[in-house]
Amino acid sequence: MPNFLSKILSFGADKDLKAYQRIVEKINALEPTMQEMSDEELQAQTEKFKARYAEGESLDDLLPEAFATVREASVRTIGQRHFDVQLIGGIALHKGTIAEMKTGEGKTLVSTLAGYLNALSGEGVHIVTVNDYLAKRDSEWMGTIYKFLGISVGLLQNGMRLSLKKPAYEADITYGTNSEFGFDYLRDNMVTRPEMRVQRGHHYAIVDEVDSILIDEARTPLIISGAGTKSAGTYKDFAKAVRGLTPDVDFEMDEAKHIIATTEIGLEKVERALNIDDIYNDETGQLVNHLQQALKAEYMFHRDQQYVVIDGEVKIVDEFTGRIMEGRRYSEGLHQAIEAKENVQVREENQTLATITLQNYFLMYDKLSGMTGTAMTEDAEFREVYHVPVQVIPPNRPVKREDLDDLVYRTIDAKFEAVVRDVEERHQNGQPVLVGTVSIDNSERISRILSKRGIKHNVLNAKFHEREAQIIAQAGREGAVTIATNMAGRGTDILLGGNPDVMAEDILRNQGIEPAEATQVQKEAARKEAKEICATEREAVTAAGGLCVIGTERHESRRIDNQLRGRSGRQGDPGQTQFYLSLEDDLMRRFGGDRMDGVAAMMQRYELPDDMPIKAKIVTKLVEGAQRKVEEVNFAMRKNVLDYDDVMNKQRQVIYAERNKILDG
C-alpha cells in the first residue's frame, strides 16, 4: 500500500521540477550582474535582503537574487560554483521537501542556498548532521560562505558547556547533531531559571542524511534520566541462570518478530538455579521482566553486532549506520542484562526524567526539509509522519555505474571465500574495492582472511570510527581495499585516485610538519604534489573500471543497499557493484520463507558444489520480498513508538507551556 500511495503522490513531482527549472533560469540570468560586483557590493546584498523582507517581501520573492548571491560568494570563498541541479535542490529544501540527490552531487553545498535564504528572517536555521565530526566540518567549510555574507554560524558539540551553547543558538545558522538539538530541548524544559535555556524556538531545520535521522534513528526515543533504585545483583543472578539453556528445549525464539520465551522445562531450570518457587508469582512483575531481558541479552543480542564493549562499557551500535550511539542505553533493564552477561559493571537502572521521540521533536519545526541519496523507498513514511514529500533531483551527469546480478552461495563460508577471491583479483588489477558488511563481526572476519593472503587493507567500523574520514577519503586510490560496516562515508565522497586535500596533510606529516603549523609555501607545495599523484592514479583507476563496491549480505532495508551501491559511480565516474549472498545469511534465514527452502533443496538435489553460485531472478525477488517484510515490521515499530509518545506529547506540551509561563512570570 505505501508504495502505491508513493506513486500517486509523486505524480506532481515532475510539475514541481519544471517550476524549479524556471526559477533556475532567473538565477542564471542574474549571474553576470553578481560577477561584476565588488566583494563589498556582494556582501552588502544581505542587509538589502533583510530590509526588503522587513518591508513585506517574502523569502520566495527574494529567492532568485539570494541564491545568485550565495553562488557567487561560494565561487569567491571556497572556489566552488553551484550547478543548476544544486540550485534545484536548494529550491526543494526551501519549499520544505526532502531532496533526494545521488552521492557526490554536493549536498553540503546545496544546504547553503536554503540556509542563507531562511536565515534572512532572523529566526534561526538549524542544520542537523549525523555526527559531531560532520557538524564541525560543515560549520567551518560552509561557514566561510556564510561569514563572507555577514551571516553568523554556531556549532553544537557533545559535552559543550552551557555558556558556549547559548551563543551557538543565537547565531543565524546553527550546526549540530539530532541528539544534541533534541536533548537541549528536553534540558531547556528542566531548567530552574529562564536564563539557563539555550534554544530560541524551532523555525526551520535542514536535516542532512535525513533518512538516517528521521527513519533509522526514530525507533529510539531521546531520554534524560536520573538515578533509580534497581539491584545490580539480580541482573547478575539471572544472567548466570539463563546461560547454557538449550534452544527449542528450554526456550523458543522467533528472531523475525524479536520474541523469546522459556518452555516449562526451561522455566523450572531457571527457578532451580535462582532458588525461586514461582517467578510468575511476583506481584510486581519485576522477576518476569528480569527473565525476559536476560533471555534477550543472552540469545538475541550479540557482541560486535548489536553492541560493542569498550573500556568496560556496553555501547549500542546503530544497525543501520554501524556507528556507536553515544549516550544511548537500552530501556526496561535490557542494557543492565547485557552488562551482567558481559561481566562488566552493571549500572543502576535509571529513572526517566524527560523523553521525546525524534518524530515529535522534528514535528515542532515550522518548516522541515532534508537531503539524502536514498529517500524514495520511504516516501510514504516521510509524508505520513512528517508531512514532507520527497523530490528526486536529477544528477548533474548520467550514472555510468554497472550493478551486477547477485551471486548466491549455499554456505556463508563459500560466500566469504568468493568475496576474498574477487577482492584479490581486482586489487591486483589496481581497481579500488570497498567491501560493505552488515556487522563488525563480518568486517573483522574478512579482514583476517585478507591479512592471511597478504592483502593490505583498511577496516572501518564502530571500533575504528576515529579514522573514518581519512580512510574513506583514500578508498578510491589505486588498488585500495577498504572494509566497512554501513557507517561507510556518510558525508564523505570517495574520489577516484584519492583526495588531494587529505593526501597533502599526509605528505606534510611525513615531512614531520603538523598541517596546522605549516607555512603557506609548505601547504601549497604539498597540495601541488598531492594533486599530481591523485591525477595520475585517477587515470589508472578509471582504466581499471572505477570503484568496485562489494556487498557481503543484503541489509534488512533496501535503502541501505542502495546507499552502499551509491558509493560507486559518483558524478558520472565509471564503477561496479556486486552483492554476494548465502542461504545461511540472517535475512534469508529469518524472512526467506518456504520458497527459499525450496532453492536450498534444489541446490542440494543437483549437488551444486559450495563454490558454485547461482544467479536466479527468483532469489533476487525473494530477497526483495524479505526486505519489504522487514521494512513493514520496522515501520510498524516506529509508528508504535510515535503513537505511544503522541499520548505523552499532548501532556508534555501543556506541562512545558505552564512551566515556562511560571519561569517567565
Buried (B, 14 or more C-beta within 10 A) or exposed (E): EBEEEBEEBBEEBEEBBEEBBEBBEEBBEBBEEBEEBEEEEBBBBBEEBBEBBEEEEEBEEBBBBBBBBBBBBBBBBBEBEBBBBBBBBBBBBBBBBBBBBBBBBBBBBBBBBBBBBBBBBEBBBBBBBBBBBBBBBBBEBBBBBBEBBEBBBBBBBBEBEEEEBBEBBEBBBBBBBBBBBBBBBBBBBEBEEEEEBBBEEBBBBBBBBBBBBBBBBBBBBBBBBEEEEBBBEBBBBBBEBBEEBEEEEBBEBEEBEEEBEBBEEBBEBBBEBBEBEEBEEEEEEBBEBBBBBBBBBBBBBEBBBBBBBEEEEBBBBBBBBBBBBEBBBBBEBBBBBBBBBBEBEBBEBBEEEBBBBBBBBBBBBEBBBBBBBBBBBBBBBBBEBBEBBBBBBBBBBEBEBBBEEBBBBBEBEBBBBBBBEBBBEBBEBBBBBBBBBBBBBBBBBBBEBBEEEEBEBBBBBBBBBEEBBBBBBBBBBBBBBBBBBBBBBBBBBBBBBBBBBBBBBBBBEEEEBEBEEBEEEBBEBBBEBBBEBBEEBBEBBBEBBBBBBBBBBBBBBBBBBBBBBBBBBBBEBBBBBBBBBBBBBBBBBBBBBEEBEEBBEEBEEEEBEBBBBBEBEEBBEBBEBBBBBBBEBBBEEBBEBBEEBEEBBEEBEEEBEEEBEEBEE
